[in-house]
Amino acid sequence: MRNKPSLHQKIQALCDCFAAADPLKEMSVVANDSDQEEAALKWVAPAILHGIENNASKISISVSEKGGAEVSAQYREARLPSPGKEIGGRVLGSVRELFRSEAEKFKMPLAVGVRDSSLRIDVKVKKENGVETLTMKFPE
């Protein structure tokens, strides 16, 4: 019997896979991916790598019930490539599944290994006024 890899294992593998790639380019192509569940993880991994490489304090994705997904980073005011509404919603769904949480608001740590290093990212999800937001806060 073969065990299905967990979402955490998949994110770890994708971080390793994309470690030598351009994270912004990888984040921008997931909107065209036909496998939306895989595309969501293919957005999370490069977002983590972008945060690490560019000394981001946090990266957020907000998906509105009315349509659209917006991404921003806090190190300077900047818009990052959006995965689109469908994949953006899957990103949030995958993170909820990863942490097994359906709560309106939660905050949990995520340990991520990248090549020979590891770090802890604080992950926060909240839903207010029809907008659900995932924020990944990187260590100082």
C-alpha positions in Angstrom: 0.0 0.0 0.0 1.4 3.4 -1.0 0.8 6.4 1.2 -0.3 9.6 -0.3 2.1 12.5 0.5 0.7 15.1 2.8 0.2 18.7 1.7 3.2 19.7 3.8 5.4 17.1 2.1 4.2 18.4 -1.3 5.0 22.0 -0.4 8.4 20.9 0.8 9.0 19.0 -2.5 7.9 22.0 -4.6 10.1 24.4 -2.6 13.0 22.1 -3.4 11.9 21.9 -7.1 11.5 25.7 -7.5 14.6 26.6 -5.4 16.6 27.5 -8.5 13.7 29.0 -10.5 12.4 32.6 -10.6 9.6 32.6 -8.0 7.6 35.5 -9.5 7.6 33.7 -12.9 6.4 30.5 -11.3 3.7 32.3 -9.3 2.4 34.0 -12.5 1.9 30.9 -14.6 -0.3 28.9 -12.1 -3.5 30.6 -13.2 -3.3 28.6 -16.5 -2.7 25.2 -14.8 -5.5 22.7 -15.4 -5.0 20.9 -12.0 -6.2 23.6 -9.6 -5.3 21.7 -6.5 -1.8 21.2 -7.6 -1.6 24.8 -8.9 -2.5 26.1 -5.5 0.5 24.4 -4.0 2.6 25.5 -7.0 1.7 29.1 -6.0 2.5 28.6 -2.2 6.0 27.2 -2.7 7.3 30.0 -4.9 5.6 32.6 -2.7 7.6 31.2 0.2 10.8 31.2 -1.8 10.1 34.8 -3.0 9.6 35.9 0.7 12.9 34.2 1.7 14.9 35.6 -1.2 13.6 39.1 -1.0 13.6 39.5 2.8 9.8 39.9 2.9 8.2 40.4 6.3 4.9 39.0 5.0 3.0 38.0 1.9 -0.8 38.0 1.7 -3.4 36.8 -0.7 -7.0 38.0 -0.5 -9.8 36.3 -2.4 -13.1 38.1 -2.5 -16.5 36.4 -2.8 -17.4 39.0 -5.4 -14.4 38.0 -7.6 -10.7 38.4 -7.9 -7.6 37.6 -6.0 -5.0 40.2 -4.9 -1.5 39.5 -3.6 0.8 41.9 -1.8 4.1 41.7 0.1 5.2 43.8 3.0 8.8 44.9 2.4 7.8 47.6 0.1 4.4 48.2 -1.3 4.2 45.9 -4.3 1.7 43.7 -6.1 2.8 40.1 -6.8 1.4 37.9 -9.6 -2.1 36.8 -8.8 -3.1 33.2 -9.3 -6.6 34.2 -10.3 -9.8 33.7 -8.3 -10.1 30.0 -8.8 -6.5 29.1 -7.9 -6.5 31.8 -5.2 -9.5 30.1 -3.6 -7.7 26.7 -3.9 -4.6 28.2 -2.2 -6.8 29.2 0.8 -8.5 25.8 0.7 -5.2 24.0 0.6 -3.9 25.9 3.6 -7.1 25.2 5.5 -6.7 21.5 4.7 -3.0 21.6 5.6 -3.9 22.9 9.1 -7.3 21.0 9.2 -9.1 24.2 10.1 -12.5 25.6 9.0 -12.4 28.4 11.6 -13.1 32.0 10.4 -9.8 33.0 11.8 -6.7 31.0 12.8 -2.9 31.4 13.2 -0.4 28.6 13.1 3.3 28.0 12.5 4.5 26.2 9.4 8.0 24.7 9.4 9.6 24.8 5.9 12.8 23.2 4.8 14.5 24.7 1.8 17.7 22.9 0.7 20.0 22.7 3.7 18.1 25.3 5.8 14.8 25.5 7.6 12.5 28.3 8.8 9.3 28.9 10.6 6.6 30.9 8.8 3.6 32.1 10.8 0.4 31.5 8.7 -2.7 33.4 9.5 -6.1 33.1 7.8 -9.1 35.3 8.4 -12.4 36.0 6.7 -14.0 39.5 7.1 -16.7 41.2 5.0 -16.7 38.6 2.2 -12.9 38.6 1.8 -10.7 35.7 2.9 -7.0 36.5 3.4 -4.0 34.2 3.9 -0.9 35.9 5.3 2.5 34.3 5.6 4.7 36.1 8.0 8.5 35.4 7.6 11.1 35.6 10.3 13.0 38.8 10.8 
